[in-house]
Amino acid sequence: QVQLVESGGGLVQPGGSLRLSCAASGSSFSNSVMGWYRQGPGKQRLLVASIGIFGSTNFADSVKGRFTISRDSAKNTVYLQMNSLKPEDTAVYYCNARVRGDSYWGQGTQVTVAS
C-alpha cells in the first residue's frame, strides 16, 4: 500500500512558477514509477510527466521545456517544477505511483493560472 500526499498548488499569474511536491509513504517508493497527471474541468485526466526508477523522464508535449520532474529517494518525494505557466495549465494535478502492477493516486492539488 502506498499513500501519496500532494502539496504546492495555488493561484499564480501567467508566466509564473510553482513547485508541486508529492510525499509517498511506505517502502516502495524506490521501486515505483512516479508520475504527475492533471485534469481540467470537463476533461480527461492526462499524463503530464513521469520519472522512472532510475531517473528516466517523460513529458507531455504541451509542457516540454517548461516543466521538470525529479525525485528524492531520501525523502520519498517527487517534485514537479512548473515554469512559464499558462492559463491552459489550470487543472487539478494528481500524483501517481505505479509499483508491482498496482497504481496509487493522491488526492490532487489545484493549480490555477490567471491574472
C-alpha positions in Angstrom: 0.0 0.0 0.0 1.3 3.5 -0.9 -0.2 6.7 0.3 0.5 9.9 -1.6 0.1 13.5 -0.4 0.4 16.4 -2.8 1.2 20.0 -1.9 2.3 23.2 -3.5 -0.7 24.1 -5.7 -2.3 27.5 -5.8 -3.0 30.6 -7.8 -0.3 32.0 -10.0 -0.1 34.6 -12.7 0.7 33.6 -16.3 4.4 33.3 -16.7 4.9 32.4 -13.1 6.2 29.3 -11.5 5.1 26.7 -8.9 6.6 23.6 -7.5 4.4 20.7 -6.6 5.5 18.0 -4.1 4.2 14.5 -3.6 5.3 12.7 -0.4 4.9 8.9 -0.5 4.5 6.7 2.5 5.8 3.1 2.7 8.9 1.4 1.5 8.0 1.0 -2.2 9.0 4.5 -3.4 12.4 3.5 -4.8 10.6 0.7 -6.8 7.9 3.0 -8.1 7.4 4.8 -11.4 6.2 8.2 -10.3 4.0 10.5 -12.4 2.1 13.7 -12.4 -1.3 13.8 -14.1 -3.7 16.7 -14.5 -7.4 17.0 -15.1 -9.0 20.2 -16.2 -12.7 21.0 -15.9 -14.7 18.6 -18.1 -11.5 17.0 -19.4 -9.8 13.6 -19.1 -7.0 13.1 -16.6 -3.8 13.1 -18.7 -0.2 12.4 -18.0 2.0 15.5 -17.5 5.3 13.9 -16.6 6.8 10.7 -15.3 10.1 9.6 -13.8 11.3 6.1 -13.7 13.1 4.1 -11.1 16.5 5.1 -12.5 15.5 8.7 -13.3 14.4 8.5 -16.9 11.8 11.1 -17.6 8.9 11.6 -19.9 6.8 14.7 -20.6 3.7 15.6 -22.4 4.4 17.7 -25.5 2.4 20.6 -24.0 4.8 21.0 -21.1 8.2 20.1 -22.6 10.8 22.8 -21.9 8.7 24.3 -19.2 8.2 21.6 -16.6 10.7 19.3 -14.9 10.2 16.3 -12.7 12.6 15.0 -10.1 12.6 12.5 -7.2 14.3 12.4 -3.9 14.6 8.9 -2.6 15.9 10.0 0.8 12.6 12.0 1.3 10.3 9.6 -0.6 9.2 12.7 -2.5 8.7 13.5 -6.2 8.6 17.1 -7.4 7.1 18.9 -10.4 8.7 22.2 -11.2 6.4 24.2 -13.4 7.8 27.3 -15.1 6.3 29.7 -17.7 2.8 28.7 -16.6 -0.1 29.4 -19.0 -3.8 29.6 -18.3 -4.3 26.3 -20.1 -2.2 24.6 -17.3 -5.0 25.3 -14.9 -6.2 21.9 -13.6 -6.2 19.6 -10.6 -2.8 17.9 -10.5 -2.6 14.3 -9.2 0.4 12.3 -8.1 0.6 8.7 -9.2 2.8 5.8 -8.2 3.0 2.5 -10.1 4.6 -0.4 -8.4 4.3 -4.2 -9.0 1.3 -3.8 -11.2 -0.6 -1.6 -8.8 -1.4 2.1 -9.2 -2.0 4.6 -6.4 -3.3 8.2 -6.5 -3.0 11.2 -4.3 -6.0 13.4 -3.6 -4.9 16.1 -6.0 -3.9 19.8 -5.7 -5.5 22.7 -7.6 -3.3 24.8 -9.9 -4.9 28.0 -11.2 -3.1 30.2 -13.7 -4.9 33.5 -14.1 -4.3 37.2 -13.9 
